[in-house]
Amino acid sequence: MKITIQQIDEAEKRLRDVVIRSPLEFSKRMSEKFGANVYLKREDLQEVRSFKIRGAYNKILSLSDAEKKRGIVAASTGNHAQGVALSCALLKIRGTIFMPIVTPNQKIEKVKHFGGKFIEIKLVGNTFDDAVDASRKYRDTHNISYIHPFDDEKTIIGQGTVGKEIYEQMNGKIDIVISPIGGGGIVSGIASYLKQKFPKIKIYGAEAEGAASMAKSLENNKVVSLGEFDTFVDGAAVNRVGELTFEICKKYLQKVLIVPVGRICKTMIDLYQNEGIIAEPAGALSIAALSSIRDEIKGKTVVCILSGGNNDFMRYPEILEKSLVYQGLKHYFLIEFTQKPGQLRNFLDNALGPDDDIVRFEYMKKTNREKGAALVGIELKNKKDLEPFLERLKKIGIHYQKLSDREMLYEYII
């Protein structure tokens, strides 16, 4: 399958009354940081706060009158659901949307808001793939059209209008585009347009560490399932990418960049503190990936797709936590205290540095035990302060275990 420039041009005309031509903003801060001309394609400013309205509306609009009358079904972790919901409301079509139980409430409420009386939401399973399985069974039972979030030609064409806008906004003067990858719809649409318009351009995909399904598929030269995967970057976490999107990515992508979750969290906080931008984890993914190709982008013009801004406010404590841990500023320990007076004072006076801060302390004195362990969280002013802290612990004879992010207890704490 080859998606043509003409198909995307025609889709752009159909979408003019539904989507905004999202701004392409120059980022002075990131340009100075990376020695490049960095632009942000602000798809978070769409009415549904993500690019997903483009593909959803283009697909639903392409259905026959008979198909529209029967209604549609879709599965989503949130953003596609909002695009489908708004499309159904605008076109007055009945839709049923399956979403994972773990979908943030903010996204569920938004789906209800955009879809109104035209949408029914069904919460099933813990992952996007669980929702997909349930939605396909529903499709087969009710004989209605399935609106796939990424593995559909019409959906990909709709997302490709982002590439057309970038090309026109930059007058074709682009060296590199970085796009997030979930199932691969938006990067496939963008690449299909830009690589045909400008073959020398480099298109990078960005996936979250722990959910790099496209990278794994490209490595194996076929679509493969991840099995277990990290769903923290919920807008870009799928077990299996699309067959269509895989073939397009295989043909056009320079590389898939795998980004640590902690760096994504740090990027989200930086965007909020410096630019006042509220980005969801998947929305910040392409910007967080800039560090992975720092040398290659020097002196180049780079466009990052800020794909969505549907972040649940209640997630920010966890996001901040993961950011601090990633930067080496927050650490957790099991520290063994002898059960006699003065041990905590010894720790406070002789182990902690002047800028070290205790942010968590859990301890229960054990009966008939000489020693007891406390869970201690330490926040540092500078990550270089860790080694001196550990040396002081050894010097005063306090035994400890530094918790690894691979341990179950660590996951419980975070």
C-alpha positions as CSV (number, residue, x, y, z in Angstrom):
1,M,0.0,0.0,0.0
2,K,1.2,3.5,-0.9
3,I,-0.4,6.6,0.5
4,T,-0.1,9.4,-2.1
5,I,0.3,13.1,-1.7
6,Q,-2.9,13.6,-3.6
7,Q,-4.9,11.5,-1.0
8,I,-3.5,13.6,1.9
9,D,-4.2,16.9,0.0
10,E,-7.8,15.8,-0.5
11,A,-8.1,14.9,3.2
12,E,-6.8,18.3,4.2
13,K,-9.6,19.9,2.3
14,R,-12.2,17.7,4.0
15,L,-10.8,18.5,7.4
16,R,-10.6,22.3,7.1
17,D,-13.9,22.9,9.0
18,V,-13.1,20.4,11.7
19,V,-9.4,20.8,12.7
20,I,-7.3,23.9,13.1
21,R,-4.1,24.4,11.2
22,S,-2.1,23.9,14.4
23,P,0.8,26.4,15.1
24,L,4.4,25.5,14.3
25,E,6.2,27.3,17.2
26,F,9.9,28.1,17.3
27,S,11.3,27.0,20.7
28,K,14.1,29.4,21.7
29,R,14.9,27.4,24.8
30,M,15.3,24.1,23.1
31,S,17.1,25.6,20.1
32,E,19.7,27.1,22.4
33,K,20.0,23.9,24.4
34,F,20.6,21.7,21.3
35,G,22.3,24.1,19.0
36,A,19.5,23.7,16.4
37,N,16.4,25.4,15.1
38,V,13.7,23.5,17.0
39,Y,10.0,23.9,16.2
40,L,7.0,22.4,18.0
41,K,4.0,21.3,16.0
42,R,1.2,22.1,18.5
43,E,-1.4,19.4,18.0
44,D,-2.3,19.7,21.6
45,L,-4.2,22.8,20.6
46,Q,-6.8,20.9,18.6
47,E,-10.3,21.0,20.1
48,V,-9.8,17.4,21.4
49,R,-6.3,18.4,22.4
50,S,-4.6,15.8,20.1
51,F,-4.1,15.0,16.4
52,K,-6.5,12.0,16.6
53,I,-9.5,14.0,15.3
54,R,-7.8,14.1,11.9
55,G,-7.7,10.4,11.3
56,A,-11.0,9.6,13.1
57,Y,-13.0,12.2,11.2
58,N,-11.5,11.3,7.8
59,K,-12.2,7.6,8.3
60,I,-15.8,8.1,9.6
61,L,-16.6,10.6,6.8
62,S,-15.5,7.9,4.2
63,L,-18.2,5.4,5.3
64,S,-21.3,4.9,3.1
65,D,-24.6,6.2,4.2
66,A,-25.7,2.7,5.1
67,E,-22.6,2.2,7.3
68,K,-23.1,5.5,9.0
69,K,-26.7,4.6,9.8
70,R,-25.6,1.3,11.5
71,G,-23.1,3.2,13.7
72,I,-19.5,2.6,14.5
73,V,-17.3,1.0,17.2
74,A,-13.7,1.9,18.3
75,A,-11.1,1.1,20.9
76,S,-8.8,3.7,22.5
77,T,-6.7,4.7,25.5
78,G,-8.3,8.2,25.3
79,N,-7.2,10.5,22.5
80,H,-8.6,8.4,19.6
81,A,-11.8,8.1,21.6
82,Q,-12.1,11.8,21.8
83,G,-11.6,12.2,18.1
84,V,-14.2,9.5,17.4
85,A,-16.6,11.1,19.9
86,L,-16.4,14.5,18.3
87,S,-16.7,13.1,14.8
88,C,-19.8,11.1,15.8
89,A,-21.4,14.2,17.3
90,L,-20.6,16.4,14.3
91,L,-21.9,13.7,11.8
92,K,-24.7,12.6,14.1
93,I,-23.6,9.0,14.1
94,R,-24.0,6.5,16.9
95,G,-20.7,5.2,18.3
96,T,-19.6,2.7,21.0
97,I,-16.1,3.2,22.4
98,F,-14.2,0.6,24.4
99,M,-11.5,1.9,26.7
100,P,-9.2,0.3,29.3
101,I,-10.3,0.5,32.9
102,V,-7.0,2.2,33.7
103,T,-7.7,5.2,31.3
104,P,-7.3,8.5,33.2
105,N,-10.7,9.9,34.3
106,Q,-9.8,13.2,32.6
107,K,-9.9,11.4,29.2
108,I,-13.1,9.5,29.9
109,E,-14.9,12.7,30.9
110,K,-13.7,14.4,27.8
111,V,-15.0,11.6,25.6
112,K,-18.4,12.0,27.2
113,H,-18.2,15.8,26.7
114,F,-17.4,15.6,23.0
115,G,-19.7,12.7,22.1
116,G,-22.7,13.5,24.2
117,K,-25.8,11.4,23.4
118,F,-24.1,9.9,20.4
119,I,-21.5,7.9,22.3
120,E,-21.6,4.9,24.7
121,I,-18.4,4.1,26.6
122,K,-17.5,0.6,27.7
123,L,-14.5,0.1,30.1
124,V,-12.8,-3.2,29.8
125,G,-9.4,-4.8,30.6
126,N,-6.2,-3.1,31.6
127,T,-4.6,-2.4,28.3
128,F,-5.4,-1.0,24.8
129,D,-5.2,-4.5,23.4
130,D,-7.9,-5.7,25.9
131,A,-10.1,-2.9,24.6
132,V,-9.4,-3.8,21.0
133,D,-10.3,-7.5,21.5
134,A,-13.6,-6.5,23.1
135,S,-14.4,-3.9,20.4
136,R,-13.8,-6.4,17.6
137,K,-16.2,-8.9,19.2
138,Y,-18.7,-6.1,19.5
139,R,-18.2,-5.2,15.8
140,D,-18.7,-8.8,14.6
141,T,-21.8,-9.2,16.8
142,H,-23.5,-6.0,15.7
143,N,-22.2,-5.8,12.1
144,I,-20.9,-2.2,12.3
145,S,-17.9,-0.4,11.1
146,Y,-14.6,-0.5,13.1
147,I,-12.7,2.8,13.4
148,H,-9.1,1.7,14.0
149,P,-6.9,4.3,15.7
150,F,-3.9,3.7,13.5
151,D,-3.9,0.6,11.2
152,D,-6.3,1.9,8.6
153,E,-5.5,3.7,5.3
154,K,-8.1,6.4,5.8
155,T,-6.9,7.0,9.4
156,I,-3.3,7.3,8.3
157,I,-4.2,9.6,5.5
158,G,-6.0,11.9,8.0
159,Q,-3.0,12.0,10.2
160,G,-0.8,12.7,7.2
161,T,-2.4,16.2,7.0
162,V,0.0,17.1,9.9
163,G,2.9,16.5,7.5
164,K,1.3,18.6,4.8
165,E,0.9,21.5,7.2
166,I,4.5,21.2,8.4
167,Y,5.7,21.3,4.8
168,E,3.7,24.4,3.9
169,Q,4.5,26.2,7.2
170,M,8.2,25.6,6.8
171,N,8.2,26.2,3.0
172,G,9.9,22.8,2.7
173,K,12.9,23.9,4.7
174,I,13.1,21.0,7.2
175,D,15.9,18.6,8.0
176,I,14.4,16.3,10.6
177,V,11.0,15.5,12.0
178,I,10.5,13.5,15.2
179,S,7.1,12.0,15.8
180,P,5.8,9.8,18.7
181,I,4.9,6.3,17.9
182,G,2.1,4.3,19.5
183,G,0.6,2.1,16.8
184,G,2.3,4.2,14.2
185,G,-0.5,6.2,12.6
186,I,0.7,9.7,12.8
187,V,4.4,9.0,12.0
188,S,3.2,6.9,9.0
189,G,1.0,9.7,7.7
190,I,3.7,12.4,8.2
191,A,6.4,10.2,6.6
192,S,4.2,9.3,3.6
193,Y,3.7,13.0,2.8
194,L,7.1,14.4,3.6
195,K,9.4,11.7,2.2
196,Q,7.6,11.9,-1.2
197,K,7.8,15.7,-1.1
198,F,11.3,15.8,0.1
199,P,13.2,12.4,0.0
200,K,16.3,13.7,1.8
201,I,14.3,14.6,5.0
202,K,14.9,12.3,8.0
203,I,11.9,11.1,9.9
204,Y,12.5,9.7,13.4
205,G,10.0,7.8,15.5
206,A,10.1,8.0,19.3
207,E,8.8,5.3,21.6
208,A,8.8,5.0,25.4
209,E,11.2,2.6,27.0
210,G,9.2,-0.4,28.1
211,A,6.7,0.0,25.3
212,A,8.8,0.0,22.1
213,S,6.7,-2.2,19.9
214,M,7.7,-0.6,16.6
215,A,11.4,-0.8,17.4
216,K,11.0,-4.4,18.3
217,S,9.1,-5.1,15.1
218,L,11.6,-3.4,12.9
219,E,14.4,-5.3,14.6
220,N,12.6,-8.6,13.8
221,N,11.6,-7.4,10.3
222,K,8.0,-8.3,11.1
223,V,5.2,-7.2,13.4
224,V,5.6,-8.8,16.8
225,S,3.8,-8.5,20.1
226,L,5.6,-7.2,23.2
227,G,3.7,-9.3,25.7
228,E,4.2,-7.4,28.9
229,F,4.8,-3.6,28.5
230,D,4.8,-0.4,30.4
231,T,1.6,1.6,30.1
232,F,2.7,4.8,31.8
233,V,2.9,6.6,28.4
234,D,-0.7,5.6,27.9
235,G,-1.2,7.5,24.6
236,A,1.7,5.6,23.0
237,A,1.6,2.2,24.6
238,V,0.4,-0.7,22.5
239,N,1.3,-4.4,22.5
240,R,1.4,-4.6,18.8
241,V,1.7,-2.0,16.1
242,G,-0.3,-2.0,12.8
243,E,0.6,-4.1,9.8
244,L,0.1,-1.1,7.5
245,T,2.0,1.3,9.8
246,F,4.9,-1.2,10.1
247,E,5.4,-1.4,6.3
248,I,5.4,2.4,6.0
249,C,7.8,2.9,8.9
250,K,10.0,0.2,7.6
251,K,10.2,2.1,4.3
252,Y,10.5,5.7,5.5
253,L,11.9,5.9,9.1
254,Q,15.5,6.8,9.7
255,K,15.4,5.2,13.2
256,V,13.1,4.6,16.2
257,L,14.5,6.4,19.3
258,I,13.7,4.7,22.6
259,V,13.2,7.3,25.4
260,P,13.4,6.6,29.2
261,V,10.2,7.3,31.0
262,G,12.0,9.6,33.5
263,R,13.2,11.8,30.7
264,I,9.7,12.1,29.3
265,C,8.5,13.2,32.8
266,K,11.3,15.7,33.1
267,T,10.4,17.1,29.6
268,M,6.7,17.4,30.7
269,I,7.7,19.4,33.7
270,D,10.2,21.6,31.7
271,L,7.5,22.4,29.1
272,Y,5.1,23.4,31.9
273,Q,7.6,25.5,33.8
274,N,9.2,27.2,30.9
275,E,6.6,27.5,28.2
276,G,3.4,26.9,30.1
277,I,2.5,23.9,28.0
278,I,0.6,21.1,29.5
279,A,1.7,18.0,27.6
280,E,0.6,14.4,28.2
281,P,3.4,11.8,28.3
282,A,2.9,10.8,24.7
283,G,2.8,14.4,23.7
284,A,6.2,15.1,25.2
285,L,7.8,12.0,23.7
286,S,9.2,13.5,20.5
287,I,10.7,16.4,22.5
288,A,12.3,14.1,25.0
289,A,13.9,12.2,22.2
290,L,15.9,15.2,21.1
291,S,18.7,14.3,23.6
292,S,19.1,10.9,21.8
293,I,20.3,12.6,18.6
294,R,21.9,15.6,20.1
295,D,25.0,15.5,17.8
296,E,23.0,14.8,14.6
297,I,20.7,17.8,15.0
298,K,23.3,20.5,15.6
299,G,22.8,23.3,13.1
300,K,19.7,21.6,11.6
301,T,16.0,22.5,11.5
302,V,14.0,20.1,13.5
303,V,10.3,19.7,14.0
304,C,8.9,17.8,17.0
305,I,5.3,16.7,17.0
306,L,3.7,17.8,20.3
307,S,0.9,15.3,19.8
308,G,-1.4,15.8,22.8
309,G,-2.2,17.6,25.9
310,N,-4.7,15.4,27.7
311,N,-2.9,14.9,30.9
312,D,-4.7,14.1,34.2
313,F,-3.7,16.6,36.8
314,M,-3.7,13.9,39.5
315,R,-0.7,12.2,37.7
316,Y,1.7,15.1,38.3
317,P,3.0,13.9,41.7
318,E,4.0,10.6,40.0
319,I,5.5,12.5,37.0
320,L,7.5,14.7,39.3
321,E,8.7,11.7,41.3
322,K,9.9,9.9,38.1
323,S,11.6,13.0,36.9
324,L,13.6,13.5,40.1
325,V,14.6,9.8,40.1
326,Y,15.7,10.0,36.4
327,Q,17.8,13.1,37.2
328,G,19.5,11.2,40.1
329,L,18.1,13.6,42.6
330,K,15.9,11.2,44.5
331,H,16.8,7.9,46.0
332,Y,15.3,5.3,48.2
333,F,17.0,3.1,50.8
334,L,16.3,0.4,53.3
335,I,18.5,1.6,56.2
336,E,19.3,-0.6,59.2
337,F,19.1,1.1,62.6
338,T,20.3,-0.5,65.8
339,Q,17.5,-0.4,68.3
340,K,19.0,1.8,70.9
341,P,18.8,5.6,71.6
342,G,20.7,8.0,69.4
343,Q,20.8,6.1,66.2
344,L,18.5,8.4,64.2
345,R,20.4,11.4,65.6
346,N,23.7,9.8,64.4
347,F,22.2,9.4,61.0
348,L,20.9,13.0,60.8
349,D,24.1,14.6,62.1
350,N,26.7,12.5,60.4
351,A,25.2,11.0,57.3
352,L,23.1,13.7,55.7
353,G,24.8,16.5,53.9
354,P,23.9,20.2,54.4
355,D,21.6,20.2,51.2
356,D,20.3,16.6,51.6
357,D,16.6,16.3,52.4
358,I,14.6,13.4,53.9
359,V,11.4,13.2,51.9
360,R,10.1,9.8,53.2
361,F,10.7,8.0,56.4
362,E,8.9,4.8,57.5
363,Y,10.0,2.9,60.6
364,M,8.3,0.6,63.1
365,K,10.3,-0.5,66.2
366,K,10.3,-4.3,66.4
367,T,9.9,-6.1,69.7
368,N,12.8,-8.4,70.8
369,R,15.0,-7.4,67.8
370,E,18.4,-5.8,68.0
371,K,18.0,-4.1,64.6
372,G,15.2,-2.7,62.5
373,A,15.1,-1.3,58.9
374,A,13.5,2.0,57.9
375,L,12.4,3.0,54.4
376,V,14.1,6.3,53.7
377,G,13.7,8.6,50.7
378,I,16.5,11.2,50.2
379,E,16.3,14.1,47.8
380,L,19.6,15.7,46.8
381,K,20.3,19.2,45.5
382,N,22.9,17.8,43.0
383,K,23.2,14.2,41.8
384,K,26.9,14.3,42.6
385,D,26.0,14.4,46.3
386,L,25.0,10.8,46.2
387,E,28.5,9.2,46.5
388,P,29.6,11.4,49.5
389,F,26.3,10.5,51.2
390,L,27.0,6.7,50.7
391,E,30.6,7.2,52.0
392,R,29.4,8.8,55.1
393,L,26.9,6.0,55.8
394,K,29.8,3.5,55.5
395,K,32.0,5.6,57.7
396,I,29.6,5.7,60.6
397,G,28.8,2.0,60.3
398,I,25.2,2.2,59.1
399,H,24.2,-0.7,56.8
400,Y,21.9,0.1,53.9
401,Q,20.4,-1.3,50.7
402,K,19.8,1.2,47.9
403,L,16.6,0.2,46.1
404,S,16.7,-0.5,42.4
405,D,14.0,0.7,40.1
406,R,13.7,-3.0,39.0
407,E,12.5,-4.1,42.4
408,M,8.8,-4.6,43.3
409,L,9.1,-2.6,46.5
410,Y,10.5,0.4,44.4
411,E,7.4,0.2,42.1
412,Y,5.2,0.3,45.2
413,I,6.9,3.4,46.5
414,I,6.8,5.3,43.2
